[in-house]
């Protein structure tokens, strides 16, 4: 508010009007969006953010404490840790994106099928959701990873399958709620087809809460993928991945604690930024 | 009413049994039937090859040559007789591995459950009633921060502070109850976020209800109103989170026990997954999901007793808060 007042007090230069989505952002909002932007750059073009190669060891500079040259210090082979974190971003972030897409797609299809076809289909999908939800997500992902085999992509797929149930339940309840509304019933009576109603009325109304859950689940996927990699089921060394970096640093936690704490803090910052953006989306879109 | 109550109880029990059986079917098929035969893989494992004689016993025991459905029936009949099979890496009976690991995890999870409750109540009370707005703001932000923190970070922070810096408790040696405190705290912080959020909402809702005004008009002190009446009302919905919390505690113990070098169910799971020891994984997952299903069943059934305003009817989506 105060910023807007100050701007309007300067008549000479007119600021271009921001799209309504960006108007009135707080400092926290800006920080979250800025960090998310940084993550995006780290995924697309990590070499822009760091001069070091994440895989080339430097025997002369092993286990150095954080300094200006190496803000996150160096690891036991002398590799720059910040560069490894930056180059590892896409494994975690893109992995979480894959996981969320699987969960979202599976959930939308199953949820709509469950709500639309009713009775038998609903009962079958309902029991399947009950079964999937009775196993804690992290444990279910482990079971699936055992079946798929270890690796960064397989961990992402496992986390995605493990989150299908949550999306299915939300989608089903959204469709059922909207289906009962007067105007939807009216358009059925006016002769609109089932798919027409779905496309025109039900999906747009479910959009907001599904979007919010997607953002929330994205944060959870980051944590699960980092945990599974930490346990050694994901990316294999020497590839950099956030959870794996923490696991590698674990051997040196007494003498070089930053090797554990700095990559972990990046995980926390990412999840916080994404959950903040999820709140922002819920306020502005839903 | 009693007749309806009985049929509701019976239906919920039947539903729970069905879910547990279906969970077994699902996990069995994921682990044993999908491509990538764990038994053959283990026998040919280059790091730990199983002698031909033992391999033959294993293959015979699990009937690998039969169809998936046959394998399932054989395993299911053995399960009913209390035979959980044998570990593929150590050859020990799975049941004894699990029984050995349970006391460690029971101590960890029960302590963590108590901590979870205390942490959630303290945060919620501070978020709703702390005199300073700064403290209220911090307390309101904490559940979100807990939800964003990987449990390994909390574990390492506690280890670093209390074991390495202050030297209060050994990071490696088992010192009885003292060794349970840090991992339990790490677990509790990881799972207390959702409970604190539900409590904060409940406190705010209950505080706005007319009975608070009535109590105040009768001359009750603010502390008695909050601790004696508002808190009781706000705490009821957290009961529905109990099953979810227990499940999360058991699943979370995989990471926590690894960090704190404890040898409970979590460590057993971590080893089994690393070595693709399917029979052990199956048993652990069934243990956790059965505990979850039973807890949800019991909380559903006793909920009307705790909150008489609710008649016996399905409580909307017990695990709904999972994602929130």
Interface residues (C-beta under 8 A of the other chain):
Chain A: X127 X128 X130 X131 X132 X133 X134 X135 X136 X137 X138 X139 X140 X142 X143 X144 X145 X146 X147 X149 X166 X169 X170 X213 X216 X217 X219 X220 X223 X226 X227 X230 X231 X232 X233 X243 X246 X250 X253 X254 X257 X260 X261 X264 X265 X267 X268 X271 X272 X275
Chain B: X15 X18 X19 X20 X22 X23 X26 X27 X30 X31 X34 X36 X38 X144 X145 X147 X148 X149 X150 X151 X152 X153 X156 X157 X159 X160 X164 X247 X248 X250 X251 X252 X254 X255 X258 X259 X269 X270 X273 X274 X276 X278 X281 X284 X285 X288 X289 X292 X293 X317 X319 X320 X322 X323 X324
